[in-house]
Structures are given as C-alpha cells and as structure tokens.
Amino acid sequence: MPLSYDTIVVGLGAAGATAAATLARAGRRVLALEAQDRVGGRVKTVPFGDGVVEVGAEWIHGTDNSRVYDIAVKNNISLVPQELTMNVFKSNGEVGESDLVNELLMFCLGVVEHPPKDPEPLGSFITRRVKEYLKENHPEVLNDKDFVDEFLEFMNLVINNYEATNDWNDCSAQTNYTELPGHQHVSWHRYGYKTFFDILLNTFSNGPGWPTLDIKLNMVVAQIIWPKDCTGQVKVVSKNGDTFTADNVIVTVSLGVLKEKHADIFYPPLPKDKVESIERIPMGLMGKIIVSFENPWLPSGVFYGFLWRGVDKAGVSDEDYWTTRIFGCSTPMGSKTALTFWTSGDVGKMVETLPEDVVKRKVMELLRKFMGKANIPEPTGIIKSSWYSNPYTRGSYTYDNLLVTQYPNARATLAEPLRDVAGTLRVLFAGEATDSTYFSTVHGASDSGYREAMRLLPSSKI
C-alpha cells in the first residue's frame, strides 16, 4: 500500500526545499518530488578548477531579514562580500577609464531605486538620468560621444544580466522589485550555495535529514489531479506512472515550466486569472560560460568589464556577434582557477546550442582581444549553463516587463492557492515568480516556500 502524505512538494529548489523542511520540522509527513537528479533547482554548485563554481545563483542579495543569510550565520558559515567594482578594458586591448566607468555604473544602479512617476522602459530612464548626471558632474565627457555610446551599451548588458533580459528596454523602470538592505553580492565561496540546501534539509555536517520527509529524485510530475468539487485527496502522477496521494500539494516549479506545461499538468485546469498571470509575467535568461585553468592567474572575486569601441564591434562577423553581448567576466570566489563570462537573453539561449569547444575558443579570443597584454594561459575545461534548454527550468528567473503597471497583481494572483468546495487548501504555489517584491532571488524563492508551508500549519497567520 503506497504511503499517504500530508503534503507533496513538487520541485526541490529554494522554495520547495524551504517548504518541505518547514513542514517536516513541524512533524508533517512530506513527500518531495524533484525532476532532476539533484536538489537545488536553479542553484547549482559544481566542483570545477581547484574548488567549486556556481552555474546558477551566485550570491546572496542583501543581508537584513534574509532567510538565506541568516541560516548561514546561524550555522557559523563565513560568507564573503564581493565588490562589483570593474577593471575596465577596451576592445583594442587598452586599459579603460575604470574610475569613471565605476562611478557611472554605481550611479546607474542607484537610480534604479528611484523610478520615474510615469511608466517608462528602464533603458531610456537610465540613459536620461546618466546624461543629466554627466552634464552636472562631467560635462566634458558628454562631448565624447563614442565613450557615452560605449558606456550605455556596456550598461545595457550589465542591466540585462541583473534582469535576465535581452535588452534593458524590455523591463520597466517602475518595477515592484525591492532590494533587501545590506551588501548585494555576498558569496558562499568554497562552501558553495548548495550548502544552503544541506542546512535546510538537515544533511549539513552529516546530519540525518528530516525523519518525516521523503525525497525522490528523477521524478518528473506529469499530472496533478485535485478534488475541486469533492473532499478526496490530491493525486500526483509521475511520468513513469507512479501515483502519490496527499491532503495537499505545493507546486514550486519555475514559471518557465508553468508556461509550457500548466495545461497538461493540472486537472481540473487552472482558473483563468492564474493562467493570465502565467502568460503575462516574463521569464528571463541569464547565462554563464565558465572556463578553468591549470593555475591561478587572476585575483579572486574581481570583475573585468569589456567596453567595445564602435569601430571594433563593426568588424565582428555575424557568426561571432554573440561575443559582443558579453559585458565582461569575473573570477568566482569558490575557485581560484576559474573565470566566468556573463551573458543573457537571446544570446544566452543561442550560446546554449553552440558546441563547447567553439564557445571555449571564442571566449578566449574575446579575452585576449581585451586583456591580451596580460599573459593569458590556455583553458583546461569549460561549463556552459543551460537554464533555457533545461526542460525543468526553461529560464533563469522572472523580471518586471512593461506590462507590470497594467497588471500589478499578477504575482499575487499566481501565488493564490486553490481550494476545494469546502474551502480546504488543495494546491499551493511557491517559487521566486510568486513573490511580489523579492522575485528573481533565492531569498524570495525561500520566503515563498515558507509562506506556503505556514498556510498549512495550525499556527499560521497567513
């Protein structure tokens, strides 16, 4: 006879692991079903070079009231803040004006916190504000049209990597996203972000796990049948035909998966307003290309910005265009012999389809073009992220596009649970896309998992 559970959690990323752990800690019988062969979702720590690298989420963004930061501190894990300061290089191999670029970069990231009164694409808002800033503080720079154009294109790419967008005008300056106070780039360094999941699931330092939590990996959910008009149990059917039953289910799959599969998964189908939210909220892509070297040759935790001169960019072939959409690279905190190149949007999707040896060769050509005066060794390995082509993620994280002002409650609607005729909670939703202010972050995803677990516990005030 199959075990019956109090709750089934679908997906074991930050939202699912937090929900499952919160319920199991309270003594509830929980089954967690994860489609991939590992826990973590869009957090993926991989041994590489002389340590570990993050193929997915890289940092803790903010330290005040952060579930992720607090759990690390409580477990005596030292975290390392990483500065976003750029060492700037130009496409002719010269060293760029790093002080000016960093001053403007920090200004641009700061104005995002003070959006305009009227709806506006983020790119046009930042462009206007930075030109005002230059007029007031560096009027002579405004006369250098080439530099201004080069910086704005560089800033576009930086914003795209924050937002997981294809162009900074795809997102709204009037976002609902809110930064947690505190340092925005805190690294798990050699511990790896996977440590967050070890702690949550009580397996850190050879912990025994939670006795009332069963975890099944490689378990793809095909259908969730919930009793809308009666009082039976929720049935979760896997792709290989296994059926599991519970009083309720918490669905934590990515918005990318919901966009592709919601009509197949849920029976009865999701209500119209929830489907509209799934369709309206955009899923973005942030891609990484990580190369390793035999020995360390760059300092750890440093960013290198690439400023393309117009004349050099014009000479790049269509085939290699994607290399011009990499804003720069950084040395990760967890491996002294690795280097991460950053891209996003459509170019990120295309890079996922290219052969590894081609990508490795081209990013090394790019690196030598900008930093060729340094003695650059040959790489020994490469990892490409594949968040878009991965059928269990279909993207990296969500952002606020220009529709956000028309549909300000889309995320709240996505988060609303489904109840049966008696008002009993049956299908609950968590994940970064369901958090109205901290979406796109691990702490937002974790908060959403806790939020849904607390709906199911007697002490719940939600």
C-alpha positions as CSV (number, residue, x, y, z in Angstrom):
1,M,0.0,0.0,0.0
2,P,1.5,3.4,-1.0
3,L,2.2,5.8,1.8
4,S,-0.2,8.7,2.1
5,Y,1.3,12.1,2.9
6,D,0.1,15.3,4.5
7,T,1.7,17.3,1.7
8,I,3.5,16.6,-1.5
9,V,6.1,19.3,-2.6
10,V,6.8,19.4,-6.4
11,G,10.3,20.7,-7.0
12,L,13.2,21.0,-4.6
13,G,14.7,24.4,-5.4
14,A,14.9,27.0,-2.8
15,A,11.1,27.3,-2.5
16,G,10.4,23.6,-2.4
17,A,13.3,22.8,0.0
18,T,12.2,25.5,2.4
19,A,8.5,24.4,2.3
20,A,9.4,20.8,2.7
21,A,11.8,21.4,5.6
22,T,9.4,23.8,7.4
23,L,6.6,21.2,7.3
24,A,8.9,18.3,8.1
25,R,10.3,20.1,11.1
26,A,6.8,20.6,12.3
27,G,6.3,16.8,12.1
28,R,4.2,16.7,8.9
29,R,4.7,13.7,6.6
30,V,6.1,15.2,3.4
31,L,7.0,13.8,0.0
32,A,9.3,15.9,-2.2
33,L,9.4,15.1,-5.9
34,E,12.3,16.5,-7.9
35,A,12.5,16.0,-11.7
36,Q,16.3,16.5,-11.8
37,D,18.9,14.2,-10.3
38,R,19.9,16.7,-7.7
39,V,18.4,19.1,-5.1
40,G,18.8,22.8,-5.7
41,G,16.7,23.9,-8.7
42,R,18.3,27.0,-10.2
43,V,21.1,26.8,-7.6
44,K,23.8,24.5,-9.0
45,T,27.2,24.3,-7.3
46,V,29.7,22.2,-9.3
47,P,33.2,21.2,-8.5
48,F,35.5,22.9,-11.0
49,G,39.0,24.1,-11.3
50,D,40.6,24.0,-7.8
51,G,37.3,24.4,-6.0
52,V,33.6,25.0,-6.8
53,V,31.7,27.3,-9.1
54,E,28.0,28.4,-9.2
55,V,26.4,27.6,-12.6
56,G,23.1,29.1,-11.3
57,A,22.6,31.6,-8.4
58,E,25.9,33.2,-7.4
59,W,25.2,35.5,-4.5
60,I,23.0,36.3,-1.5
61,H,21.5,39.7,-2.4
62,G,21.1,41.7,0.8
63,T,21.7,40.6,4.4
64,D,18.9,42.2,6.5
65,N,15.9,39.9,7.1
66,S,17.3,37.4,4.6
67,R,16.3,33.8,5.3
68,V,19.4,32.7,3.3
69,Y,21.9,34.9,5.0
70,D,20.5,34.2,8.5
71,I,20.7,30.4,8.0
72,A,24.3,30.6,7.1
73,V,25.2,32.8,10.0
74,K,23.3,30.5,12.5
75,N,25.4,27.6,11.2
76,N,28.7,29.5,11.6
77,I,29.4,29.7,7.9
78,S,31.6,32.6,7.0
79,L,30.3,34.5,3.9
80,V,32.4,36.8,1.8
81,P,31.1,40.1,0.3
82,Q,32.2,40.6,-3.3
83,E,32.6,44.1,-4.8
84,L,31.1,44.9,-8.2
85,T,34.0,47.3,-9.0
86,M,35.1,46.8,-12.6
87,N,38.6,46.7,-14.0
88,V,37.7,48.0,-17.5
89,F,39.4,47.0,-20.7
90,K,38.7,48.3,-24.3
91,S,38.3,46.2,-27.4
92,N,41.7,47.5,-28.7
93,G,43.4,45.9,-25.7
94,E,43.9,49.2,-23.9
95,V,43.0,49.7,-20.2
96,G,39.8,51.7,-19.9
97,E,38.8,54.5,-17.6
98,S,37.9,52.3,-14.7
99,D,37.3,55.1,-12.2
100,L,34.8,56.9,-14.5
101,V,33.1,53.7,-15.6
102,N,32.6,52.6,-12.0
103,E,31.3,55.9,-10.9
104,L,28.7,55.9,-13.7
105,L,27.9,52.2,-13.1
106,M,27.2,52.8,-9.4
107,F,25.1,55.9,-10.3
108,C,23.0,53.9,-12.8
109,L,22.4,51.0,-10.3
110,G,21.4,53.7,-7.7
111,V,18.9,55.5,-9.9
112,V,17.1,52.2,-10.4
113,E,16.0,52.5,-6.8
114,H,14.2,55.8,-7.6
115,P,11.9,55.1,-10.5
116,P,10.1,57.8,-12.5
117,K,6.5,58.8,-11.8
118,D,5.2,57.7,-15.2
119,P,5.8,54.2,-16.7
120,E,9.0,54.1,-18.8
121,P,11.3,51.4,-20.2
122,L,14.3,51.1,-17.8
123,G,16.9,51.7,-20.5
124,S,15.5,55.1,-21.6
125,F,15.1,56.1,-17.9
126,I,18.8,55.2,-17.0
127,T,20.1,56.9,-20.3
128,R,18.3,60.1,-19.4
129,R,19.4,60.1,-15.8
130,V,23.1,59.3,-16.6
131,K,23.2,62.1,-19.2
132,E,21.9,64.5,-16.6
133,Y,24.5,63.3,-14.2
134,L,27.3,63.8,-16.7
135,K,26.1,67.3,-17.6
136,E,26.3,68.2,-13.9
137,N,29.5,66.4,-12.9
138,H,31.5,65.7,-16.1
139,P,30.3,68.0,-18.9
140,E,33.4,67.3,-20.9
141,V,32.6,63.6,-21.1
142,L,29.3,64.4,-22.8
143,N,31.3,65.7,-25.7
144,D,33.0,62.3,-26.1
145,K,30.1,60.7,-28.0
146,D,31.9,57.5,-28.6
147,F,32.6,56.9,-24.9
148,V,29.0,57.8,-24.0
149,D,27.7,55.3,-26.6
150,E,30.2,52.6,-25.5
151,F,29.3,53.1,-21.8
152,L,25.5,53.0,-22.4
153,E,25.9,49.7,-24.4
154,F,28.0,48.3,-21.6
155,M,25.4,49.4,-19.1
156,N,22.6,47.8,-21.2
157,L,24.5,44.5,-20.9
158,V,25.1,44.8,-17.2
159,I,21.4,45.5,-16.6
160,N,20.4,42.6,-18.8
161,N,22.5,40.3,-16.6
162,Y,20.7,41.6,-13.5
163,E,17.3,41.3,-15.0
164,A,17.9,38.2,-17.2
165,T,16.6,40.3,-20.2
166,N,17.6,40.7,-23.8
167,D,17.5,44.5,-23.7
168,W,17.2,47.0,-20.9
169,N,14.2,48.5,-22.5
170,D,12.3,45.2,-22.2
171,C,12.0,45.9,-18.5
172,S,10.1,48.6,-16.6
173,A,11.7,51.3,-14.6
174,Q,8.7,51.0,-12.3
175,T,9.5,47.6,-11.0
176,N,8.0,46.2,-7.8
177,Y,11.3,44.6,-7.0
178,T,12.7,45.6,-3.7
179,E,16.3,45.2,-2.5
180,L,17.0,43.8,0.9
181,P,19.3,46.2,2.8
182,G,22.9,45.1,3.2
183,H,25.6,44.0,0.8
184,Q,24.2,42.9,-2.5
185,H,26.8,40.4,-3.6
186,V,27.6,38.0,-0.7
187,S,29.4,34.8,-1.7
188,W,29.2,31.3,-0.3
189,H,32.8,31.0,-1.7
190,R,34.3,27.5,-1.2
191,Y,31.2,26.2,0.7
192,G,29.1,26.7,-2.4
193,Y,25.4,27.8,-2.5
194,K,24.5,24.1,-2.2
195,T,25.3,24.4,1.5
196,F,22.0,26.3,1.9
197,F,20.1,23.2,0.9
198,D,22.3,20.9,3.1
199,I,21.3,23.1,6.0
200,L,17.6,23.3,5.1
201,L,17.3,19.6,4.6
202,N,19.2,18.8,7.8
203,T,22.1,17.0,6.0
204,F,24.8,19.6,6.7
205,S,27.8,18.1,8.5
206,N,26.5,14.6,8.0
207,G,23.1,15.5,9.5
208,P,20.4,12.7,9.4
209,G,17.8,14.7,7.3
210,W,14.2,15.0,8.5
211,P,12.6,11.7,9.6
212,T,9.2,12.7,8.1
213,L,10.5,13.9,4.8
214,D,10.8,11.5,1.8
215,I,12.8,12.8,-1.2
216,K,12.5,11.2,-4.6
217,L,14.9,12.5,-7.4
218,N,14.5,11.9,-11.1
219,M,10.7,12.0,-10.5
220,V,9.0,14.0,-13.3
221,V,5.4,15.0,-12.4
222,A,3.0,14.5,-15.3
223,Q,-0.3,15.4,-13.7
224,I,-1.7,16.9,-10.5
225,I,-5.4,15.9,-10.0
226,W,-7.0,17.9,-7.3
227,P,-10.5,17.5,-5.8
228,K,-12.1,20.8,-6.7
229,D,-15.7,19.6,-6.2
230,C,-15.3,17.0,-3.6
231,T,-13.3,16.2,-0.5
232,G,-11.0,13.4,-1.7
233,Q,-7.2,13.6,-1.7
234,V,-4.8,15.3,-4.2
235,K,-3.2,12.8,-6.6
236,V,0.2,13.4,-8.1
237,V,1.1,11.2,-11.1
238,S,4.6,10.8,-12.2
239,K,5.8,10.5,-15.8
240,N,6.6,6.8,-15.2
241,G,3.1,6.1,-13.8
242,D,3.7,6.2,-10.1
243,T,0.8,7.8,-8.2
244,F,1.2,9.6,-4.8
245,T,-1.6,11.0,-2.7
246,A,-1.8,13.7,-0.1
247,D,-4.1,16.2,1.5
248,N,-2.5,19.0,-0.5
249,V,0.4,19.8,-2.9
250,I,2.8,22.7,-3.0
251,V,3.9,23.4,-6.6
252,T,7.3,25.2,-6.8
253,V,8.3,24.6,-10.4
254,S,9.7,27.5,-12.4
255,L,7.4,29.9,-14.2
256,G,9.1,28.7,-17.4
257,V,7.8,25.2,-16.8
258,L,4.3,26.5,-15.9
259,K,4.2,28.5,-19.2
260,E,5.0,25.3,-21.1
261,K,3.1,22.7,-19.2
262,H,0.3,24.0,-17.0
263,A,-2.4,22.9,-19.3
264,D,-1.1,19.3,-19.2
265,I,-0.3,19.2,-15.5
266,F,-3.4,20.4,-13.7
267,Y,-6.8,18.7,-13.6
268,P,-9.2,20.4,-13.3
269,P,-7.4,23.2,-15.2
270,L,-6.1,26.3,-13.5
271,P,-8.5,29.2,-13.2
272,K,-8.4,31.9,-16.0
273,D,-6.8,34.6,-13.8
274,K,-3.9,32.4,-12.8
275,V,-3.3,31.3,-16.4
276,E,-3.3,35.0,-17.4
277,S,-0.6,35.7,-14.7
278,I,1.5,32.8,-16.0
279,E,1.3,34.2,-19.5
280,R,1.9,37.9,-18.5
281,I,4.9,37.5,-16.2
282,P,8.1,37.2,-18.3
283,M,10.7,34.5,-17.7
284,G,14.2,35.7,-18.4
285,L,17.6,34.0,-19.0
286,M,21.0,34.8,-17.5
287,G,23.7,32.6,-18.9
288,K,27.2,31.7,-17.8
289,I,30.3,30.4,-19.6
290,I,32.8,29.2,-17.0
291,V,36.3,28.2,-18.0
292,S,39.1,26.7,-15.9
293,F,42.8,27.0,-16.0
294,E,45.6,24.8,-14.6
295,N,46.9,27.5,-12.2
296,P,45.5,30.7,-10.8
297,W,46.5,33.8,-12.8
298,L,43.9,36.4,-11.8
299,P,43.0,37.6,-8.3
300,S,39.9,36.1,-6.8
301,G,36.5,37.8,-6.8
302,V,37.4,40.5,-9.3
303,F,35.2,41.8,-12.2
304,Y,36.5,42.8,-15.6
305,G,34.4,45.0,-17.8
306,F,34.6,44.9,-21.6
307,L,34.0,48.3,-23.4
308,W,33.5,47.7,-27.1
309,R,34.7,50.5,-29.4
310,G,32.2,51.1,-32.2
311,V,34.9,50.5,-34.9
312,D,36.0,47.2,-33.4
313,K,32.4,46.0,-33.0
314,A,31.6,46.8,-36.6
315,G,34.4,44.4,-37.6
316,V,32.9,41.4,-35.8
317,S,31.3,38.8,-38.1
318,D,27.6,37.9,-37.7
319,E,28.6,34.4,-36.6
320,D,30.6,35.9,-33.7
321,Y,28.1,38.6,-32.8
322,W,27.2,36.9,-29.6
323,T,30.7,37.6,-28.2
324,T,29.9,41.3,-28.3
325,R,26.9,40.7,-25.9
326,I,29.2,39.6,-23.0
327,F,29.7,42.5,-20.7
328,G,32.7,41.0,-19.1
329,C,34.0,38.3,-16.8
330,S,34.7,37.7,-13.2
331,T,36.8,35.3,-11.1
332,P,34.4,33.4,-8.8
333,M,35.1,33.2,-5.0
334,G,34.9,29.4,-4.9
335,S,37.6,28.5,-7.4
336,K,40.9,30.3,-7.9
337,T,41.5,28.8,-11.3
338,A,38.1,29.6,-12.9
339,L,36.7,32.5,-14.9
340,T,33.0,33.3,-15.5
341,F,31.7,35.1,-18.6
342,W,28.2,36.6,-18.4
343,T,25.5,36.8,-21.0
344,S,21.7,36.9,-21.2
345,G,18.5,36.9,-23.2
346,D,18.5,35.6,-26.8
347,V,22.3,35.4,-27.0
348,G,22.3,33.3,-23.8
349,K,19.8,31.0,-25.5
350,M,22.0,30.7,-28.6
351,V,25.2,30.0,-26.6
352,E,23.4,27.0,-25.1
353,T,23.1,25.5,-28.6
354,L,26.8,26.0,-29.6
355,P,29.4,23.3,-29.2
356,E,31.5,23.7,-26.0
357,D,34.8,23.7,-27.9
358,V,33.6,26.6,-30.1
359,V,32.4,28.6,-27.1
360,K,35.7,28.0,-25.3
361,R,37.7,29.1,-28.3
362,K,35.6,32.2,-28.9
363,V,35.6,33.5,-25.3
364,M,39.4,33.0,-25.1
365,E,39.7,35.1,-28.3
366,L,37.5,37.7,-26.7
367,L,39.6,37.7,-23.5
368,R,42.8,38.1,-25.5
369,K,41.3,40.9,-27.6
370,F,40.5,42.9,-24.4
371,M,43.2,41.7,-22.0
372,G,45.8,40.4,-24.4
373,K,48.6,42.4,-22.8
374,A,48.4,40.0,-19.8
375,N,49.9,36.6,-20.2
376,I,46.7,34.5,-20.7
377,P,47.1,30.8,-20.4
378,E,45.2,28.1,-22.3
379,P,42.0,26.9,-20.6
380,T,41.7,23.3,-19.3
381,G,37.9,23.0,-19.1
382,I,34.5,24.7,-19.7
383,I,31.0,24.6,-18.2
384,K,28.1,26.3,-20.0
385,S,24.8,26.9,-18.2
386,S,21.7,25.6,-19.9
387,W,18.8,27.0,-18.0
388,Y,16.7,27.7,-21.1
389,S,17.1,24.3,-22.8
390,N,16.7,22.5,-19.5
391,P,13.0,21.2,-19.6
392,Y,12.8,21.5,-15.8
393,T,13.6,25.3,-15.7
394,R,13.1,26.9,-19.1
395,G,14.9,30.0,-18.0
396,S,16.7,31.6,-15.1
397,Y,14.3,33.9,-13.3
398,T,11.5,36.4,-13.8
399,Y,11.5,40.2,-14.2
400,D,9.0,43.0,-14.5
401,N,8.3,44.0,-18.1
402,L,6.4,46.9,-19.4
403,L,3.1,45.2,-18.6
404,V,3.8,45.4,-14.9
405,T,1.9,48.7,-14.4
406,Q,-1.2,47.3,-16.2
407,Y,-1.2,44.1,-14.2
408,P,0.4,45.0,-10.8
409,N,-1.2,42.0,-9.0
410,A,-0.1,39.3,-11.5
411,R,2.4,37.7,-9.0
412,A,-0.1,37.8,-6.1
413,T,-2.6,36.1,-8.3
414,L,0.0,33.4,-9.3
415,A,0.6,32.9,-5.6
416,E,-3.1,32.3,-4.6
417,P,-3.8,28.7,-3.5
418,L,-6.6,26.6,-5.0
419,R,-9.3,25.4,-2.6
420,D,-12.0,22.7,-2.9
421,V,-15.7,23.4,-2.5
422,A,-15.4,23.1,1.3
423,G,-12.6,25.8,1.4
424,T,-9.8,23.4,2.1
425,L,-6.4,24.2,0.8
426,R,-5.5,21.8,-2.0
427,V,-3.0,23.2,-4.5
428,L,-0.5,25.9,-3.2
429,F,2.1,27.8,-5.3
430,A,5.6,28.9,-4.4
431,G,8.7,30.0,-6.2
432,E,10.5,33.2,-7.0
433,A,7.9,34.3,-9.6
434,T,5.2,34.2,-6.8
435,D,7.0,36.8,-4.6
436,S,5.7,40.3,-5.4
437,T,8.9,42.1,-4.2
438,Y,11.8,39.7,-3.9
439,F,11.3,37.7,-7.2
440,S,14.4,36.6,-9.1
441,T,16.3,35.9,-5.9
442,V,17.0,32.8,-3.8
443,H,15.7,34.6,-0.7
444,G,12.5,35.5,-2.5
445,A,12.0,31.9,-3.5
446,S,12.8,30.6,0.0
447,D,10.4,33.1,1.6
448,S,7.6,31.9,-0.8
449,G,8.2,28.3,0.3
450,Y,8.0,29.3,3.9
451,R,4.8,31.4,3.2
452,E,3.0,28.4,1.7
453,A,4.2,25.9,4.4
454,M,2.8,28.3,7.1
455,R,-0.6,28.3,5.4
456,L,-0.8,24.6,6.2
457,L,0.4,24.8,9.8
458,P,-2.0,25.4,12.7
459,S,-0.1,28.4,14.0
460,S,-0.4,30.0,10.6
461,K,-1.5,33.6,10.4
462,I,-1.5,33.8,6.6
